[in-house]
Amino acid sequence: RRPLVGRNLFPVALGVLLGGLCAVPGAAQTSASPKTDPPAETSNDNQTPPVFTTITGQVGDALGRGVSKASISAQKADDPSVTTQVESNEIGDFQIKFEGRHRGKFKLTFACDHFEPLELEVEVTDDDPEPFAYVDLIGALALGGDVVEFLEELPLAGAKVELQTPYRTDHATTDESGRFEFNKLIPGGAQITVEAQGFGKKQLRVSAEMAQGPIRIVMYPEKILQLTVVNETDQPIPDAVVEIEVDRHDDSRTATTDSQGQTTFKQIPSDADTVRIRLTHRDFVSTGRYDQEIHFDPDEFSVQKTLKMQPAASVKGIVKAADSGDPLNGARVAAGPTRSDQSPCGFTNSRGEYEIVGLPAGPTVLTVHVAGYAPQLQIITTTPRQTATADFTMDKGRAVTGSVVDAQGQPVSKGQVVSSRWKNYETIGLHAPISAQGKFVLENAPPDEFTLDIVSRNVGAIYNQTIRSDRNDYEFKLEQILSQQDVDSPNLCSAKVGDAIPDVTLTAMDGQRFEISKISDRYVLLDFWATWCGPCMAEMPNIKQIYQDFGSRSDFLLIGISLDRDEQTLKNILEKNDIRWPQAQGAESGAQGLADSLGIRAIPCTILIGPDHKIIAIQLIGQELHNRIAETIKTAAPPSNGLP
């Protein structure tokens, strides 16, 4: 009867809120006890041991987190003298014990600060002598305020107010006095978004339990952006998808151009100075990145711009197995000289057919990956407004095995083997961990030469080792202990301080989505790690301390990027170590794609990102990382306590 471990918390987040993993109810981990302990047993072997009636349970909230320090009063329905009171422990577990054998109904009353009282009836029977009681407490917090205009602070009636928390989204409309209110909130952070005609969108992060009276929200005049999208001959392009990001604001929007190639974005915040734009259209070249910028002058409230798109090419073909000639379903065909989540790509259907659109004209590198087969690569030439053909015949993949030793010939464990360069292109994307015995197995290797990087964070690293898949007796020696300079070297991570973070969306195991390049109101710490990495697990207490000290702040976000392949193993480690911050793992999470984009070659690896989406620090660990975070955000916004 215990709640499911790791239940889904909520499906989608906008990249601005922290979620929490479900607290794991521990059967043997309780702090509750009756007011009077039973008398100790004597040494008389003939004495009958005392008998107790036990009710166990857990107190949770709307996020599935355990609620600590909840008071639970229990009383037998037909005998008021049988009563006691206990308190839930740090993960919400409780245990109630009555001396003697009792059967029948008991009334449990739950009370806790910031939550509404709740009563529950539990029955103890011979068939169920130790029942388990699980309750979700309803929040008792209210959050309200006033929306006013900037000039004379007159109330704005009819403003649309949205309150988004990790567990629900509420909407309200201000009344004639500009007031709004939300009720039955649980402790934690939330985001308020206010929209009113003629005014810029306003967003702010709040904490329900820390709000001191009504919140006053001042609205300023809107900025308006009018865009026209045209082709190379200045003809309008209808149905182009236009996405914008407003700099320094968590404000992203999407629109489609009309028959005149036009679209208008209103209610842009008045203090916005830069808007980044991404254009997408099936028949025109789409970069996949926010690669265009429009700047507002300080006193400029309306901007008109014309944006141009170049005609695109496309490619299609069939992917088949070489041995059987059967079509291969689910093969990924990607275009580009490097492996990236932003590369234009297509996937084969059940007939082995694929199509990639929106390609630039000229030489194009195509790489095919499918499980169980060696990758294939072709270079084709594309022409605007024409479709090229490229078919692939896939051979079975080979496994390359080898070992890694240190200068004394002892096995190096818990490292990583990474292969990316093949045929002078960074498209192969193969990864393998080094086992405790110093062995590695690189699956689905190509038949010809490719290069490896072998990295162990606490031993050393070697790069650009050329191997072939027709050998399985490779031994690599890491002879040099890494110095701190080596650790900070870009060789362990191709990204550098000052670089902009790639435009990647991470999907956490609990369903939250984080568009890293759009998080503009917080510092973000990315922790690249894996359960099989010994140094990563040694570093975990330091990461937990960072989460404990900074995780509740409104201006800080910690995301784990797990390179584990086995999801269940990761879940077990998260549960065992009480790791509660979001974790991205798996092929569809964006974790490996982000690691590839940043050139992560050694873990643990931490990357601290500023609100401007640029990297502040790389590869810091331990107390040095803690100090850097504290120093970086010491002058930032006050903490918003209560985030999971």
C-alpha positions in Angstrom: 0.0 0.0 0.0 3.0 2.3 -0.1 3.0 5.0 -2.9 4.9 4.2 -6.0 8.5 5.3 -5.9 9.4 7.8 -8.6 5.9 8.6 -9.8 5.6 11.3 -12.5 5.3 14.7 -10.9 4.0 16.8 -13.7 4.6 16.5 -17.5 5.9 19.9 -18.7 7.8 22.7 -17.2 8.8 25.9 -19.0 12.4 25.8 -17.9 11.9 28.1 -15.0 10.8 26.0 -12.1 12.5 23.3 -10.0 10.6 20.1 -9.5 11.1 17.4 -6.8 11.4 13.7 -6.9 8.9 11.6 -4.8 10.1 11.0 -1.3 10.8 7.3 -0.8 8.8 5.9 2.1 11.3 4.0 4.2 9.8 1.1 6.0 12.5 0.9 8.7 13.3 4.6 8.9 10.9 6.3 11.3 11.3 8.8 14.0 7.7 8.7 15.4 7.1 6.9 18.7 4.4 6.7 21.3 4.5 9.2 24.2 5.4 6.4 26.6 7.8 3.7 25.6 6.8 0.1 26.6 8.6 -1.3 29.6 11.8 -3.1 28.9 11.6 -6.9 29.0 13.1 -8.7 32.0 15.3 -11.7 31.9 12.4 -13.9 33.0 12.2 -16.4 30.1 8.6 -17.2 31.0 7.4 -13.6 30.7 5.1 -13.0 27.8 6.6 -10.3 25.5 4.5 -7.1 25.2 2.1 -6.8 22.3 1.7 -3.6 20.2 -0.7 -2.4 17.6 1.1 -0.4 14.8 -0.1 2.0 12.1 2.6 3.3 9.7 2.4 5.8 6.9 3.7 8.8 5.1 2.7 12.4 4.8 3.2 14.0 1.4 2.3 17.1 -0.5 1.0 17.8 -4.1 4.5 17.1 -5.5 4.8 13.7 -3.8 7.5 15.0 -1.4 7.5 13.9 2.1 6.3 16.5 4.6 8.5 16.6 7.8 7.4 17.7 11.2 3.7 17.0 10.5 1.8 16.3 13.8 -0.3 13.1 13.7 -2.8 12.5 16.4 -4.4 9.1 16.6 -7.4 8.0 18.7 -9.4 4.8 18.7 -13.0 5.5 17.6 -14.7 3.5 20.3 -12.2 4.1 23.1 -10.9 7.7 23.5 -8.4 6.5 26.1 -6.4 4.8 23.4 -4.7 7.8 22.0 -1.2 9.1 21.1 0.6 11.7 19.0 3.6 11.5 16.8 5.5 13.5 14.3 6.6 12.7 10.7 10.4 12.4 10.1 12.5 14.2 7.6 11.1 12.3 4.6 7.5 12.3 5.9 7.4 8.8 7.4 5.6 8.1 10.7 4.8 5.2 12.9 2.1 5.0 15.6 2.3 2.3 18.3 -0.3 1.4 20.9 0.4 -1.1 23.7 -1.9 -4.0 23.5 -3.9 -5.7 20.8 -6.5 -3.4 19.3 -8.9 -3.9 16.5 -11.3 -1.5 14.9 -11.3 2.0 13.5 -8.9 4.8 14.4 -9.1 8.5 13.6 -5.9 10.1 12.4 -5.7 13.9 12.4 -2.8 15.6 10.5 -1.6 19.1 11.1 1.4 21.0 9.8 2.4 24.6 9.2 1.3 25.9 5.8 -1.1 23.0 5.2 -4.8 22.5 5.9 -5.7 20.1 8.7 -6.8 16.6 7.5 -8.6 13.7 9.0 -8.3 10.1 8.0 -10.0 6.9 9.2 -7.9 3.8 9.4 -9.1 0.3 10.3 -7.0 -2.3 12.0 -8.3 -5.9 11.3 -7.0 -9.4 11.7 -6.5 -9.4 8.0 -4.6 -6.1 8.1 -3.1 -5.8 11.6 -0.5 -3.1 10.5 -2.2 -0.8 8.0 -0.3 1.8 6.0 -1.8 5.3 5.7 -0.7 7.7 3.0 -2.0 11.3 2.8 -1.4 14.3 0.5 -1.8 17.5 2.5 -3.6 20.4 0.8 -1.7 23.7 0.9 -3.2 26.4 3.1 -1.1 29.3 1.7 -2.6 32.3 -0.2 -0.8 34.6 -2.6 -2.3 37.8 -3.8 -1.5 41.3 -4.9 -2.3 44.4 -7.0 -1.5 45.2 -10.6 -1.0 48.9 -11.3 0.2 51.0 -14.3 3.5 52.8 -14.0 2.5 56.4 -14.5 0.2 57.1 -11.5 0.1 53.5 -10.2 -3.6 53.4 -10.9 -5.2 49.9 -10.7 -5.3 47.8 -13.9 -8.6 45.9 -14.2 -8.9 42.9 -16.5 -5.2 42.0 -16.4 -4.5 38.3 -16.9 -2.4 36.7 -14.1 -0.9 33.3 -14.3 0.6 31.5 -11.4 2.8 28.5 -12.3 4.1 26.0 -9.7 5.7 22.6 -10.3 2.3 20.9 -9.5 -0.3 23.1 -11.2 -1.0 26.3 -13.2 -3.7 28.7 -12.0 -5.2 31.7 -13.7 -6.9 34.9 -12.5 -8.2 38.2 -13.8 -7.7 41.4 -11.8 -10.9 43.0 -10.5 -11.8 46.7 -10.7 -9.3 47.5 -8.0 -6.5 45.6 -9.8 -6.5 42.8 -7.2 -5.9 39.1 -7.7 -5.5 36.1 -5.3 -4.5 32.4 -5.4 -5.4 30.0 -2.6 -4.5 26.5 -1.4 -0.8 26.7 -2.3 1.9 24.5 -0.8 5.2 25.9 0.2 7.6 26.4 -2.6 8.6 28.6 -5.5 6.3 29.8 -8.2 6.3 32.2 -11.2 3.8 34.9 -11.8 3.1 36.1 -15.3 1.0 39.2 -15.9 -0.3 40.4 -19.3 -2.4 43.5 -19.9 -3.3 45.2 -23.2 -0.8 47.9 -24.1 1.7 46.9 -21.5 4.8 44.7 -21.6 4.5 41.1 -20.2 5.7 41.0 -16.6 7.2 37.9 -14.9 8.5 37.4 -11.4 9.4 34.5 -9.2 7.9 34.4 -5.7 7.7 32.1 -2.7 4.2 31.6 -1.2 5.4 31.0 2.4 7.7 34.1 2.3 5.2 36.6 0.9 4.7 39.5 3.3 1.3 40.8 2.4 0.0 41.7 -1.1 2.5 41.8 -4.0 2.5 45.0 -5.9 3.2 44.5 -9.7 3.9 47.7 -11.7 3.2 47.4 -15.5 5.2 49.4 -18.1 4.4 50.2 -21.7 4.9 47.4 -24.2 7.4 47.1 -27.0 6.2 45.9 -30.4 8.2 43.9 -32.9 6.8 43.7 -36.5 8.6 41.2 -38.7 8.4 40.5 -42.5 10.1 37.3 -43.8 11.1 37.2 -47.5 13.0 35.0 -49.9 16.2 35.8 -51.9 14.1 37.9 -54.3 12.3 39.8 -51.6 9.1 37.9 -52.1 7.1 37.3 -48.9 7.2 33.8 -47.3 3.9 32.8 -45.8 3.7 30.0 -43.1 7.2 30.6 -41.9 7.5 29.7 -38.2 9.1 32.6 -36.2 10.3 31.9 -32.7 11.6 34.7 -30.5 13.5 34.8 -27.2 13.5 38.1 -25.2 16.9 38.7 -23.6 17.1 38.8 -19.8 13.5 37.6 -19.6 12.0 34.1 -19.5 9.8 35.1 -22.5 9.7 32.9 -25.6 7.0 33.0 -28.2 6.1 31.4 -31.5 4.1 32.7 -34.4 3.5 32.0 -38.1 3.8 34.5 -40.9 0.6 35.4 -42.9 0.1 35.6 -46.6 2.2 38.8 -46.7 5.1 37.1 -44.8 4.3 39.2 -41.7 3.8 38.6 -38.0 3.7 40.9 -35.0 4.8 40.3 -31.4 3.3 42.6 -28.8 3.6 43.0 -25.0 7.4 42.7 -25.1 8.8 43.9 -21.7 9.7 47.6 -21.8 13.2 47.0 -20.5 14.0 44.4 -23.2 16.9 45.5 -25.4 17.6 42.3 -27.5 15.3 39.8 -29.1 16.8 36.6 -30.6 15.0 35.0 -33.5 14.9 31.5 -35.1 13.2 31.0 -38.5 11.9 27.7 -39.8 10.3 26.7 -43.1 10.2 23.4 -44.9 11.4 25.0 -48.2 14.0 27.3 -46.8 17.3 26.9 -44.9 16.7 26.6 -41.2 19.7 26.8 -38.9 18.1 25.3 -35.8 19.6 28.0 -33.7 18.5 31.5 -32.6 21.1 33.0 -34.9 19.5 36.4 -35.6 19.2 39.4 -33.2 17.2 42.5 -33.2 18.1 45.4 -30.8 15.8 48.0 -29.3 17.2 51.5 -28.6 16.4 52.6 -25.0 13.6 55.0 -26.1 12.4 52.7 -29.0 9.1 51.0 -28.4 8.3 49.8 -31.9 10.6 48.1 -34.4 10.0 46.9 -37.9 12.5 44.5 -39.5 12.7 42.4 -42.7 14.4 39.0 -42.4 15.5 36.9 -45.3 15.6 33.2 -45.8 17.5 31.3 -48.5 15.9 28.5 -50.6 16.7 25.1 -49.3 17.5 21.7 -50.7 16.3 18.3 -49.5 17.5 14.7 -49.6 15.7 11.4 -49.5 16.6 7.8 -49.7 16.3 4.2 -48.4 18.4 2.5 -45.7 18.7 -1.3 -45.9 20.6 -4.1 -44.2 23.5 -5.4 -46.3 23.0 -9.1 -45.4 19.3 -9.4 -46.0 18.4 -6.4 -48.1 15.5 -5.7 -45.6 14.6 -2.0 -44.9 15.8 -0.7 -41.6 13.2 1.1 -39.5 14.3 3.9 -37.1 17.7 4.7 -38.6 18.8 8.2 -37.9 20.2 10.1 -40.9 21.8 13.4 -39.9 23.3 16.1 -42.1 26.3 18.1 -41.1 30.1 17.7 -40.4 29.6 17.4 -36.6 27.2 15.4 -34.5 24.7 17.7 -32.8 21.1 17.7 -31.6 20.7 20.8 -33.9 21.7 18.9 -37.0 19.0 18.5 -39.6 18.0 14.9 -39.6 15.4 12.3 -40.6 14.4 8.9 -39.4 13.5 5.9 -41.6 10.0 4.5 -41.6 9.0 0.8 -41.8 10.0 0.8 -45.5 13.4 2.2 -44.7 12.6 5.6 -46.3 13.8 8.9 -44.9 13.7 12.6 -46.0 15.6 15.6 -44.7 14.5 19.1 -45.7 15.8 22.6 -45.1 19.4 21.9 -46.1 21.8 24.5 -47.4 23.0 24.2 -50.9 26.5 22.7 -51.6 28.5 19.7 -50.2 26.6 17.9 -47.4 27.8 15.2 -45.1 25.2 12.5 -44.3 25.8 10.0 -41.5 23.5 7.1 -40.6 23.3 5.4 -37.2 21.1 2.5 -36.3 21.4 0.0 -33.4 23.3 -3.1 -34.3 24.9 -1.7 -37.4 28.1 0.1 -38.2 27.6 3.8 -39.1 27.7 4.9 -42.7 28.8 8.2 -44.2 28.3 9.8 -47.6 29.1 13.2 -49.0 26.5 14.6 -51.5 26.0 17.9 -53.3 22.6 19.6 -52.9 20.9 22.2 -55.1 18.3 24.7 -53.9 14.7 23.7 -54.5 15.8 20.2 -55.6 15.8 16.8 -53.9 18.9 14.7 -53.9 18.9 11.0 -53.4 21.2 9.1 -51.1 20.7 5.4 -50.3 22.6 3.4 -47.6 23.4 -0.2 -47.2 24.3 -1.0 -43.6 26.7 -3.7 -42.4 26.5 -5.3 -39.0 28.4 -3.4 -36.4 31.5 -4.7 -34.8 32.6 -4.5 -31.1 36.1 -3.2 -30.4 37.5 -4.3 -27.0 40.5 -3.1 -25.2 42.1 -2.3 -21.8 43.4 0.8 -20.1 46.3 0.7 -17.6 48.3 3.3 -15.7 52.1 3.8 -15.7 52.6 0.8 -13.4 50.5 -1.5 -15.7 47.6 -1.6 -13.2 44.0 -1.4 -14.6 42.5 2.0 -14.8 38.8 1.9 -13.8 35.9 4.3 -13.9 37.0 6.2 -16.9 35.5 6.8 -20.3 36.3 6.0 -23.9 34.9 8.5 -26.5 35.1 8.3 -30.2 33.9 11.2 -32.4 36.3 11.7 -35.3 35.9 9.5 -38.3 36.8 10.1 -42.0 37.8 13.7 -40.9 34.3 14.4 -39.5 33.0 14.6 -36.0 30.0 12.4 -36.6 30.6 9.0 -35.2 29.5 9.6 -31.6 30.5 6.3 -29.9 30.9 6.1 -26.1 31.9 3.4 -23.6 32.7 3.3 -19.9 35.9 1.7 -18.6 35.0 -1.2 -16.2 36.5 -1.8 -12.8 38.9 -4.2 -14.5 40.1 -1.6 -16.9 38.2 -3.1 -19.9 36.0 -1.3 -22.4 33.7 -2.5 -25.2 32.9 0.0 -28.0 29.8 -1.3 -29.8 28.8 -0.7 -33.5 32.2 0.4 -34.6 32.9 1.2 -38.3 35.0 -1.2 -40.3 37.7 1.4 -41.1 40.0 3.6 -39.0 38.6 6.0 -36.4 40.0 7.8 -33.4 39.5 7.4 -29.6 40.0 9.7 -26.6 40.6 7.8 -23.3 40.1 9.9 -20.1 40.2 9.1 -16.4 39.6 12.1 -14.2 41.9 10.9 -11.4 44.6 9.2 -13.5 45.2 10.8 -16.9 44.1 11.1 -20.5 45.3 10.4 -24.0 43.8 11.7 -27.2 43.4 10.9 -30.9 44.3 7.2 -30.7 43.7 5.6 -34.1 42.2 2.2 -34.1 40.4 -0.3 -36.3 37.5 -2.7 -35.5 39.4 -5.7 -36.9 41.5 -5.8 -33.7 40.5 -6.6 -30.1 43.8 -6.5 -28.3 44.3 -2.8 -27.8 45.9 -1.6 -24.6 46.2 2.1 -23.8 48.5 3.4 -21.1 47.7 6.5 -19.1 51.1 7.5 -17.9 50.7 11.0 -16.4 48.7 12.0 -13.4 46.5 15.0 -14.2 47.5 18.3 -12.6 45.0 21.0 -11.8 46.0 22.7 -15.0 45.2 19.6 -16.9 41.8 19.3 -15.2 41.0 22.9 -16.2 42.3 22.3 -19.7 39.9 22.6 -22.6 41.1 19.2 -23.7 38.8 17.7 -21.1 35.9 19.9 -22.3 36.0 21.7 -25.6 33.7 24.4 -24.3 35.4 27.5 -22.8 34.6 30.1 -20.3 32.6 32.9 -22.1 31.1 30.5 -24.7 27.3 30.6 -25.1 25.5 27.4 -24.0 24.2 25.3 -26.9 20.5 25.5 -27.7 19.5 22.2 -26.2 16.3 21.1 -24.4 16.8 18.7 -21.5 14.0 16.4 -20.4 14.4 15.2 -16.8 13.4 11.8 -15.5 10.3 13.3 -13.8 9.1 14.9 -17.0 10.4 18.4 -16.5 11.8 20.2 -19.6 14.6 22.7 -19.5 15.5 24.8 -22.5 18.9 25.8 -21.1 19.5 28.7 -23.5 16.2 30.3 -22.5 16.7 30.3 -18.7 17.6 34.0 -18.2 16.7 34.6 -14.6 19.0 32.1 -12.9 22.5 30.7 -12.7 22.5 27.1 -13.9 24.9 24.4 -12.7 25.2 21.4 -15.0 26.7 18.4 -13.3 27.8 15.7 -15.8 28.2 12.4 -14.0 27.5 8.6 -14.0 26.9 6.0 -11.4 29.7 3.9 -12.8 32.2 6.8 -12.3 34.0 6.4 -9.0 35.2 10.1 -8.9 31.6 11.2 -9.6 30.2 9.3 -6.6 33.1 10.6 -4.5 32.1 14.2 -5.6 28.3 13.6 -4.9 28.4 14.7 -1.2 29.8 18.1 -2.4 27.0 18.4 -5.0 24.4 17.5 -2.4 25.8 20.3 -0.1 25.5 22.8 -3.0 21.9 21.7 -3.5 21.2 22.0 0.2 22.8 25.5 0.4 21.6 27.0 -2.9 18.8 24.8 -4.3 16.0 26.8 -2.7 17.1 30.1 -4.2 15.0 31.6 -6.9 18.1 32.5 -8.9 19.8 29.1 -9.0 19.1 25.8 -10.7 21.0 22.5 -10.4 20.5 19.9 -13.1 22.2 16.5 -13.2 23.3 15.2 -16.6 23.7 11.4 -16.2 25.6 9.5 -18.8 24.3 6.2 -17.4 22.8 3.7 -19.9 20.9 1.7 -17.4 17.9 3.8 -16.1 17.0 1.5 -13.3 20.5 1.5 -11.9 20.4 5.3 -11.9 17.0 5.3 -10.2 18.4 3.0 -7.5 21.3 5.3 -6.8 19.1 8.4 -6.7 16.9 6.7 -4.2 19.7 5.3 -2.1 21.5 8.7 -1.9 18.4 10.9 -1.6 19.3 12.8 -4.8 16.3 15.1 -5.3 17.4 17.6 -8.0 16.3 17.0 -11.7 18.3 14.4 -13.7 18.4 14.1 -17.4 19.3 10.6 -18.7 18.7 8.5 -21.8 18.6 8.8 -25.5 15.6 11.1 -25.6 16.6 13.4 -22.7 19.1 15.5 -24.6 21.8 14.5 -22.0 24.3 12.9 -24.4 23.6 15.5 -27.0 24.5 18.3 -24.6 27.6 16.4 -23.6 28.6 16.0 -27.2 27.9 19.7 -28.0 30.1 20.8 -25.1 32.8 18.3 -25.9 32.7 16.6 -22.4 35.5 14.0 -22.3 35.9 13.5 -18.6 33.5 13.2 -15.7 32.7 14.5 -13.2 32.4 17.7 -15.1 30.6 20.8 -13.8 29.6 23.8 -15.9 28.3 27.0 -14.3 26.1 29.2 -16.6 25.1 32.8 -16.1 21.7 34.4 -16.8 23.2 35.6 -20.1 23.5 31.9 -21.1 27.3 32.2 -21.1 29.7 29.8 -19.3 31.1 31.2 -16.1 33.2 28.3 -14.9 34.2 24.8 -16.0 35.5 21.7 -14.2 35.4 23.1 -10.7 34.8 20.5 -7.9 34.6 20.3 -4.1 34.9 23.4 -2.0 36.2 25.4 -4.9 32.9 24.9 -6.8 30.9 25.8 -3.7 32.9 29.0 -3.1 32.6 30.0 -6.7 28.8 29.6 -6.7 28.5 31.5 -3.4 30.7 34.3 -4.7 28.8 34.5 -8.0 25.3 34.8 -6.6 26.0 36.7 -3.3 24.6 39.9 -4.8 21.8 38.3 -6.7 18.1 38.1 -5.7 17.2 36.9 -2.2 16.5 33.2 -1.9 13.0 31.8 -2.5 12.9 29.1 0.1 10.8 26.0 -0.2 11.8 24.8 -3.6 12.1 21.0 -3.7 
